[in-house]
Amino acid sequence: MPGRQEAASVEEEPVTKADLVDEISGKTRISKSETATIVDQLLNAISRALSEGKHIEIRGFGTFKVRERKARKARNPRSGAEVMVPAKLVPVFKASNELKGAVRG
């Protein structure tokens, strides 16, 4: 996309849900199975709210919203034919200033 730069990746290995469960379980002394249930329920609640068109604001972390991506014209790379890509709803995340500061260091 013009005007957008790819951020340099600091960490190659992604943090998985299992990694989050391990870290939270270790710090809270809640069992891994209970922690996994809590993490799953949190993610389900966020997904459900977004699918209902709501936005989620977590102070000090960021905001999850649903935005409409406008319909646009595109080209089929194989045939070169012009095709219409329909409008669609997409989830977006905007980091809070606190999170941005923590990432910057």
TIDREN-438019 format. One line per 10 residues: their letters; for each residue y, x, z of N, C-alpha, C, O. Coordinates in steps of 0.001 Angstrom, whole numbers, m for minus. Example, Ala and Ser with C-alpha at 12.3 -4.5 7.8 and 13.67 -1.06 7.14 Angstrom:
! TIDREN-438019
AS	m5690,13190,7800,m4500,12300,7800,m3300,13200,7800,m3319,14236,8465; m2250,12850,7080,m1060,13670,7140,30,12900,7870,1138,13409,8039 $
***
This chain:
! TIDREN-438019
MPGRQEAASV	m1169,830,0,0,0,0,1241,880,0,1309,1834,776; 2212,594,m836,3420,1412,m846,4146,1321,489,4229,249,1089; 4668,2447,947,5435,2450,2191,4606,2582,3444,5155,2748,4533; 3308,2512,3317,2445,2629,4496,1786,3988,4501,1344,4478,3462; 1721,4594,5666,1046,5873,5792,m177,5689,6670,m149,4937,7644; m1245,6377,6320,m2433,6324,7172,m2229,7221,8365,m1781,8360,8235; m2565,6695,9541,m2432,7477,10767,m3538,8510,10832,m4675,8240,10445; m3210,9672,11312,m4213,10714,11501,m5122,10295,12644,m4648,9884,13703; m6406,10395,12434,m7370,10020,13453,m7492,11131,14484,m7742,12288,14147; m7311,10758,15749,m7426,11735,16821,m8886,11889,17216,m9340,12997,17501 $
EEEPVTKADL	m9615,10801,17234,m11003,10784,17692,m11891,10314,16549,m11609,9281,15942; m12942,11036,16245,m13837,10662,15154,m14819,9567,15561,m15089,8651,14783; m15350,9660,16774,m16349,8697,17235,m15674,7427,17754,m14809,7509,18626; m16050,6256,17237,m15456,5025,17755,m16005,4701,19148,m17128,5075,19488; m15210,4012,19931,m15659,3523,21232,m16305,2172,20981,m15671,1270,20432; m17552,2028,21376,m18286,789,21141,m18157,m139,22348,m17663,246,23408; m18618,m1372,22149,m18614,m2326,23252,m19494,m1809,24393,m19162,m1990,25564; m20606,m1171,24055,m21496,m601,25076,m20778,491,25866,m20970,607,27076; m19950,1293,25190,m19165,2321,25887,m18190,1687,26871,m18033,2163,27995; m17534,608,26440,m16608,m99,27329,m17342,m670,28536,m16858,m576,29664 $
VDEISGKTRI	m18506,m1258,28298,m19306,m1820,29395,m19682,m723,30380,m19572,m917,31590; m20124,429,29877,m20492,1549,30755,m19306,1990,31611,m19444,2187,32818; m18142,2142,30983,m16962,2615,31716,m16509,1604,32766,m16223,1975,33905; m16442,336,32389,m16001,m697,33331,m17003,m839,34465,m16618,m957,35628; m18277,m828,34129,m19324,m957,35149,m19255,194,36146,m19405,m10,37351; m19029,1398,35642,m18947,2566,36515,m17754,2526,37454,m17848,2961,38602; m16628,2002,36968,m15419,1970,37786,m15382,798,38760,m14731,876,39802; m16077,m289,38425,m16023,m1483,39284,m17268,m1662,40148,m17284,m2488,41061; m18292,m899,39861,m19586,m1022,40544,m20218,m2402,40361,m20997,m2856,41199; m19871,m3064,39251,m20529,m4306,38854,m21658,m3898,37920,m21507,m2950,37149 $
SKSETATIVD	m22794,m4600,37977,m23937,m4215,37147,m23562,m4256,35667,m22663,m4986,35251; m24279,m3453,34894,m24003,m3397,33457,m24231,m4751,32795,m23481,m5129,31896; m25248,m5484,33221,m25519,m6784,32599,m24404,m7779,32903,m24004,m8549,32030; m23900,m7766,34139,m22789,m8665,34485,m21516,m8239,33760,m20759,m9087,33286; m21280,m6946,33673,m20105,m6439,32967,m20177,m6803,31488,m19169,m7184,30895; m21367,m6688,30887,m21544,m7047,29478,m21231,m8523,29267,m20611,m8889,28269; m21653,m9368,30194,m21364,m10804,30103,m19863,m11051,30167,m19336,m11862,29405; m19174,m10363,31064,m17724,m10519,31198,m17014,m10074,29916,m16133,m10774,29417; m17395,m8915,29390,m16779,m8411,28158,m17044,m9379,27013,m16134,m9683,26242; m18285,m9872,26888,m18619,m10840,25832,m17785,m12106,25967,m17285,m12627,24971 $
QLLNAISRAL	m17631,m12602,27184,m16854,m13824,27397,m15377,m13615,27088,m14726,m14512,26551; m14842,m12450,27418,m13451,m12140,27088,m13262,m12146,25570,m12324,m12759,25060; m14143,m11470,24862,m14032,m11413,23407,m14228,m12795,22783,m13545,m13137,21818; m15152,m13593,23324,m15359,m14962,22832,m14122,m15818,23066,m13749,m16610,22201; m13478,m15672,24225,m12279,m16446,24530,m11144,m16081,23570,m10414,m16959,23110; m10994,m14795,23270,m9963,m14359,22325,m10266,m14925,20936,m9373,m15456,20277; m11502,m14818,20494,m11901,m15334,19178,m11687,m16836,19083,m11185,m17336,18076; m12066,m17548,20127,m11924,m19006,20141,m10449,m19405,20063,m10082,m20299,19300; m9610,m18741,20854,m8179,m19059,20848,m7574,m18795,19466,m6796,m19607,18964; m7928,m17671,18856,m7408,m17364,17523,m7889,m18378,16498,m7118,m18782,15627 $
SEGKHIEIRG	m9153,m18801,16582,m9672,m19776,15619,m9001,m21134,15781,m9011,m21946,14856; m8412,m21388,16959,m7667,m22633,17207,m6186,m22476,16870,m5397,m23394,17093; m5802,m21303,16328,m4426,m21074,15926,m3501,m20640,17057,m2286,m20570,16872; m4060,m20351,18215,m3252,m19913,19356,m3020,m18410,19269,m3718,m17702,18542; m2026,m17932,20023,m1862,m16488,20123,m2072,m16076,21574,m1824,m16845,22502; m2531,m14851,21740,m2868,m14322,23062,m1933,m13169,23352,m1848,m12220,22572; m1236,m13247,24464,m342,m12170,24867,m876,m11558,26149,m1005,m12239,27167; m1185,m10273,26094,m1650,m9539,27268,m567,m8522,27591,m439,m7502,26914; 204,m8802,28621,1351,m7961,28975,895,m6517,29195,m118,m6260,29845; 1657,m5599,28647,1345,m4190,28777,288,m3713,27799,m16,m2521,27756 $
FGTFKVRERK	m283,m4626,27006,m1314,m4247,26038,m898,m4637,24622,m753,m3779,23752; m705,m5943,24397,m296,m6381,23072,m542,m7849,22856,m921,m8577,23773; m317,m8279,21616,m435,m9688,21248,m1372,m9831,20054,m1265,m9099,19070; m2286,m10781,20160,m3169,m11160,19061,m2617,m12456,18482,m2303,m13386,19225; m2498,m12521,17156,m2000,m13717,16474,m2811,m13957,15219,m3608,m13121,14795; m2582,m15139,14631,m3149,m15458,13329,m1969,m15603,12372,m1012,m16320,12663; m2041,m14930,11247,m992,m15023,10225,m1609,m15487,8923,m2791,m15262,8660; m790,m16140,8113,m1255,m16541,6792,m899,m15452,5794,257,m15048,5678; m1893,m14993,5089,m1671,m14039,3998,m1463,m14881,2735,m2313,m15705,2396; m363,m14684,2050,m8,m15503,891,m984,m15293,m264,m1628,m14250,m384 $
ARKARNPRSG	m1071,m16327,m1112,m1864,m16216,m2330,m1207,m15164,m3216,9,m14977,m3180; m2029,m14479,m4012,m1477,m13435,m4870,m2348,m13266,m6110,m3494,m13712,m6165; m1763,m12610,m7090,m2509,m12288,m8310,m3139,m10912,m8131,m2538,m10011,m7545; m4339,m10766,m8636,m5036,m9477,m8585,m5770,m9294,m9911,m5811,m10201,m10742; m6337,m8133,m10092,m7103,m7858,m11314,m8548,m7517,m10959,m8820,m6807,m9991; m9446,m8032,m11751,m10845,m7675,m11636,m10969,m6257,m12178,m10687,m6025,m13354; m11391,m5293,m11336,m11430,m3899,m11802,m12409,m3662,m12953,m12219,m2743,m13750; m13435,m4471,m13040,m14445,m4272,m14087,m13959,m4800,m15439,m14069,m4117,m16458; m13419,m6028,m15434,m13030,m6636,m16711,m11536,m6534,m16991,m11111,m6666,m18138; m10740,m6301,m15958,m9295,m6262,m16135,m8660,m7635,m16149,m7443,m7760,m16289 $
AEVMVPAKLV	m9481,m8673,m16004,m8963,m10046,m16024,m8161,m10326,m14757,m8497,m9870,m13664; m7083,m11097,m14946,m6250,m11465,m13812,m6914,m12629,m13067,m7366,m13591,m13687; m6968,m12534,m11737,m7545,m13599,m10921,m6575,m13915,m9789,m5810,m13055,m9354; m6616,m15154,m9321,m5795,m15556,m8183,m6615,m15387,m6898,m7741,m15875,m6794; m6035,m14698,m5942,m6646,m14564,m4626,m5968,m15622,m3762,m4749,m15590,m3597; m6740,m16560,m3208,m6119,m17647,m2451,m5507,m17179,m1134,m5861,m16122,m611; m4591,m17976,m610,m4011,m17713,705,m5128,m17799,1737,m6093,m18544,1566; m4985,m17033,2802,m5998,m17102,3858,m5379,m16709,5188,m4340,m16050,5235; m6028,m17119,6260,m5598,m16778,7608,m6295,m15496,8043,m7498,m15333,7840; m5523,m14579,8650,m6085,m13315,9110,m5614,m13031,10533,m4467,m13323,10873 $
PVFKASNELK	m6486,m12467,11367,m6050,m12084,12717,m5250,m10792,12654,m5566,m9898,11869; m4210,m10695,13482,m3403,m9479,13553,m3195,m9114,15021,m3248,m9972,15903; m2958,m7832,15264,m2692,m7341,16610,m1416,m6531,16579,m1246,m5667,15719; m512,m6804,17518,707,m6018,17655,681,m5375,19038,652,m6065,20057; 691,m4060,19059,641,m3312,20318,1967,m3446,21065,3034,m3510,20456; 1879,m3488,22402,3078,m3530,23237,3724,m2149,23266,3107,m1150,22895; 4962,m2112,23706,5648,m820,23826,4934,87,24818,4901,1302,24628; 4359,m489,25879,3634,304,26862,2410,966,26235,2141,2142,26478; 1674,208,25432,492,769,24774,901,1831,23762,264,2880,23665; 1959,1558,23012,2440,2549,22040,2818,3851,22750,2511,4940,22264 $
GAVRG	3482,3734,23898,3862,4923,24663,2663,5679,25188,2654,6910,25186; 1640,4951,25641,423,5587,26148,m305,6339,25038,m863,7412,25270; m297,5779,23839,m972,6424,22709,m225,7681,22294,m839,8692,21953; 1090,7616,22322,1906,8782,21951,1753,9914,22945,1876,11088,22596; 1479,9544,24199,1274,10569,25212,2426,10852,26047,2352,11704,26933 $
***
